[in-house]
Amino acid sequence: MISRFHHITQDVTGFTHAQLADLACKGGADWIQLRVKGKSNDEWLEIASETKSICQKHNAKLIINDSVRIAKEIGADGVHLGKQDMPVVEARKILGKNFIIGGTANSFTDEEELTKAGVDYIGLGPFRFTKTKGKLSPLLGLEGISNIINQTKQFKNMPPIIAIGG
């Protein structure tokens, strides 16, 4: 259901989010997470619509970071919710059962909570340091991520987990 490789867009001087998504898709990515920060609602909608067109052209999934409203309004494939965003249960009520909902986890406890809430996948991290986050959670590194994933092996119904951050 989810891709093994997710491209997360960010502000890069000289490129639009849509251009970054296009480059990622041309390089083989089929899952684009649109991560827009510090833009007005109108700007965000325009960026999301442009990026959606690129994703459709390449038959790639478009996941909107943080905003259930934007994801629903443009008809994206899904939404990724951070720990400070709308609760997964509330998002599911708004978006329905066929919408992809992912969530961020920094610990095994977070993973358990997200699983109970019904996410379709978990972004586990941060793997390493990243400048794109203002308040970065403690770094997990390869050992931390491996330890948390090993803890999940005891459960049969854990959603897929991808490493995020850095």
N, C-alpha and C positions, 0 to 999 in steps of 0.2 A: 504494500500500500504506500509506504513512503520511500523516497529515493535514498540511496546510500550517500549521495553527495548533495548538499544543500548550499546554494550560494546566497549569502546575505548581503544585500546592497547597503551602501553607506555613502555619505557625502565624500566624493573624490573630486578635487579640483580639475576642471576641464571635461568632466563627464556628467551626463545626466544619469539618473537611476535606470531609465529605460536603456540607455546605451550600455551601462554596466550589465544589465540583464541580458541584452543581446549578445554581448561578448561572452558571457558565461554560458549561454545556451549554445553558441557556436562552438564553444570548447567542450560541450558534452553535458552541461548541467541541465537537468529537467525539473528542477525544483528551485524556485526563486522566492526568497523571503524579502519583501520590501520593507526596509527599515528606514523610516523617515523621521527625523527629529527637528524640532524648532521651526516648523513651517505652519502657515495658517491652514485652516480647513480647506479653503479653495485651492491653495497650492498643493496640498496633500492629495486631494481628489484628482487634480490634473496629473500629478506624477503617477498616481495609482492607475489611472485610466491609460496613460501612455505605456506603462510597464505591463499592464494586462494585455494590451495589443501585441506587444513583443512576445509575451509568453504564449499567447494563442497562436501566433505565427510559428513558433517552435514546438508547439504541443507540450509546453511545460506548465507545471502547476504554479500558481501564484498564491503565496501566503502573505498576508498583511500582518506586520508586526504591531502589536499593542492595541489596535483599534477595531473592535467588533463593528462599529458603525460604518467605517470606511469599507471594511471587508464585505459587509452586506450590501452597501450602496453600489459598489462597482461589480458585484457578483464574482468576487475572488473565489478561489478554491478553498481557502482556509484562513485561519488567523492563528498567530502565535502570541500567547499571553505570558507576560512577565509576572513576577511575584507581586508587583504593585498594581497590576491591571485588573480588569473585571474578573470576578471568580468564574471558573470554568462552567460550573452548573448554570449560572446566569447566562453566560454566553451561549451555551447549548440550547437553552430555552428560546433565545432570540434567533439563533442561526439554524437550528434543526439538526437532526441526527446525521444527515448526509454531508454536513460541512466538516472539513478537517479542522480540528482544534489541537494545537500543541501547547505545551507549557514549559516554563523554565524551572529546573531543579538544581539545587546546589548541594543536596544531601540525599541519603536514602530515605529519610523521613519525608522530604519534599516529594520524592518519587511515589511513595506510598499514597500520599494525599492526592496527588495528581491522578494516579491510577483510579482511586476511589471516586474521584470527581468525573472520570470518563474521558480523559484526553486520548487522542489518537496516537500521539507520540510525545516524547520528552526530550527537551534540549538540556543536556547535563553539562554544567560548567561553573565557572570558567576553566577551560583547559589550561590556558596560560594568560599572561598579561595582554591586555588590549587597551588601546587609547580611546576606543569608541564608547566606553562606559565611564560615566562620571563616578558613580559609587560601585566599585567593583567588589564582588564577594571574594572571599578567600580563594586563592588559586588551588585547583585540584591536581593539576598535572596528570601525567599518565598513571602514576601509582594511585592517586585518589580516585580517578575515574574507574580504574580497574577494580579497586576495592568496592566501590559502590555497585558496579555492575555485578560483581561476584555475589554480593548480598541479594541481588534481585533474582538470581538463579533458583532460589527456593520457591518462587512464585510462578504459577503457570500463566497467569493472565496479565503480565506486565506488558505495557505497550513498547514499541520499538524505542530505542534510546540513541540519540546522536550526541556527539561531543560538540560543544559550542564554546566560543570565546577565545579569541586570539588566533 
